[in-house]
Amino acid sequence: MTTPNVTITDSAAQQVAQLIALEGASGLLRLRISVSGGGCSGFQYHFTLDDAQTPDDQVFEKEGIAVIIDAISLGLLSDAIIDYTKDLTSAQFVIKNPNATASCGCGNSFSL
């Protein structure tokens, strides 16, 4: 059985680094991505800065930053791409999830 993989884009890594710098945490914080039931499509993504890690967390690193995902969420995010986009109307983390069969208009929830 292969370990699920998650890709972090340069843009996402740079944004996480900026957020950590704003918190003044000097690398102690990591971006935690989790999935829970809810949202308009069945599952929803959650993004938080976290300084804790549990034994079931998987850590993905890029450009000196770390993204942590718990084992249950990772099963739903296998082979996903974590990106950060910014345009005239919004700036947000975006997950390109190949496991999702549908997602809501804002991109924060999905279904399988």
FENBELFEN-V566939 format. One record per backbone hydrogen bond with DSSP energy under -0.5 kcal/mol. CO is the residue of the C=O (numbers start at 1). NH is the residue of the N-H. If there is no record, write none. Layout:
co=<CO	CO>
nh=<NH	NH>
This chain:
co=<5	7	7	9	10	11	12	13	14	15	16	17	18	19	20	20	21	25	30	30	31	31	32	33	34	36	38	42	43	44	46	48	48	50	54	56	58	60	62	65	66	67	68	69	70	71	72	73	73	74	77	80	81	81	82	83	85	90	92	94	94	95	96	96	97	102	104	108	109	110	111	111>
nh=<79	9	82	13	14	15	16	17	18	19	20	21	22	23	24	25	24	28	32	50	33	68	48	70	46	44	42	38	110	36	34	32	50	30	57	71	69	67	65	62	31	60	33	58	74	75	76	76	77	78	80	7	83	96	9	94	92	87	85	83	96	97	81	98	100	111	107	45	104	43	101	102>
